[in-house]
Amino acid sequence: MKTYKQFNEGLKDYSNQGKNVRVPGEDTASFGKLFKDDLKQMGKFKNPKTGKLEGSIFPNPRKGYQLKQFATGQGGLTRTLNPFLGKGQGLRSGPTPLSRQSGRLLKSGIKSVGKAVMKNPKLALAGLAIGAAAKGIQALRNRK
């Protein structure tokens, strides 16, 4: 059985797998750049004639090999979620840059909205008024 330290190291290794490979400098990359890369990585189908990955997350019904790969978990969305494809494929390939950076992006988005609210005196006063009204209503409800 793994110790807590070994478990954390394994989790860190998995999380950092492929970091800065597809998106250089992903720690400072924009949401748009990370989102475009995420879409490019989503489930593909392996063309048996060329061996290249093609398509999108859902199979083209006119291509039998895509339907087969989708049904068996080897193509499309099912490939993305399949943990049994082997190291470096599907779920075992590690998180995408967007999922690694989502915490940072959410934090910066919330900060920028907060700054915009505080800069606009009307919005700041409205926020204070709403807070005061809510406390007043609560006080009336609690009064006996």
N, C-alpha and C positions, 0 to 999 in steps of 0.2 A: 504494500500500500504506500502511496506517495505521501510525503510530508507536506505540510502547508507551504513551506518554502519551495519545494519542488513543483507543486501545483501552480504557484504564482509564476515561477520561471517559465513553465510550459505555456501558461496563458499569455505571458508577455511575448514569448517567442512566436506564438500563433498570431497574436495581434499585430506584431511588427513584420510579419512575413510579407515581403514584397513592398515594403514602405519605400517611397521615393523612387520606385522603378518605373511605373507607368506614368506618374505625375511627379516630375522632379520638383522638389521644394513644396511638397504637399501641405506642409504645416502653414504655409502662407498663401496657398492657392485659393482662388475665388470659388464660390459656390457653383457658378456656371461651369467652370472648368472641371470641377470634381463631378458634377452631375452628368456632363457629356461623357466623361470617361466611364462612369457607372453604367450608362446606357450601352456603351460599346462592349462592356464585359458581360452583360446579361446573357443568359442561355443562348447558345448557338447550336447548330446542327452540323455534324461532320459529313461532308459530301463524300460518298464512297468512291466516286470516280476520280475526284481531284485530291481528296484528303484534306481540303481546306474547310475552315469553319465558316458557316454562312447562316443567313436567316435571322429571325428574331426569337422572342420568347415563346411564340405559338407556332405550330407547324403549318406549312402550306399544304392544304388538303390534296393538291394535285401532285405532291411529291411523297410517294409511299415511304421512302427511307426516313423522312422527317416524322411521319406519323408513328412509325415503328420505334424510332429513337425516343420520341416523346412518351409513348406508352410504356417503354421499358426504363425510363429514368435516365436515358443517356443523351437527351437533347432538349433544347428549349428551357423553359422554366423548370421542368423536372430535373434537368442537369444541374441547374444552379443550386437546387436544394438537396441533391443526392450526396450523402456522406460516404457512399461505398465505391466511388469511382477510382479512388487511389490518391496518393499524395499529390497535391498541386492541382487537383481537378475538383470541380463542383464545390461543395461546402468546405472541403478540406484545403482549398486553395488560400484560405485566409480572408479577412475582411477587405472590402474595397476601400480605396482612399476616402470616399464620401462617408462611409460608415465609421471609419477611424476618426474623421475630423468633424463629425456631426455635433459633438459636444462643444467644441470650440466655436463652430458656426452659430449654434443656438445662443451661446453666451454672448457673442458679439452682436447678434441681432437684437437680443433683449436689451443690451446696453444702449444700442443706438436708438431704439424706440424710447427708452427711458430718458435719454438726453433730449430727444425731440420734444417729449412731453414737458420736460422741465424748462426748456427754452421758450416755449409758447406759454405766456402768462394765462391766457384764457383756458388752455387745457389743464394747466397746473391748478388753477382755481376751481375748475370743474371737478377735478379729481378730489380736491379737498372738500368741496361741497357734497359730493356723492358719499364720501367717507363719513362726513358729519351727519348727513341725513340717515345713513344706515345705522349709525350709533344711536341717533334719536329714536328711530323706529324700534330698535332693540330695547332701549330704555323704556319706551311706552309698553312694550310687550311684557317686560319683566315687572312692571308696576302692579301692585296688588290693591 
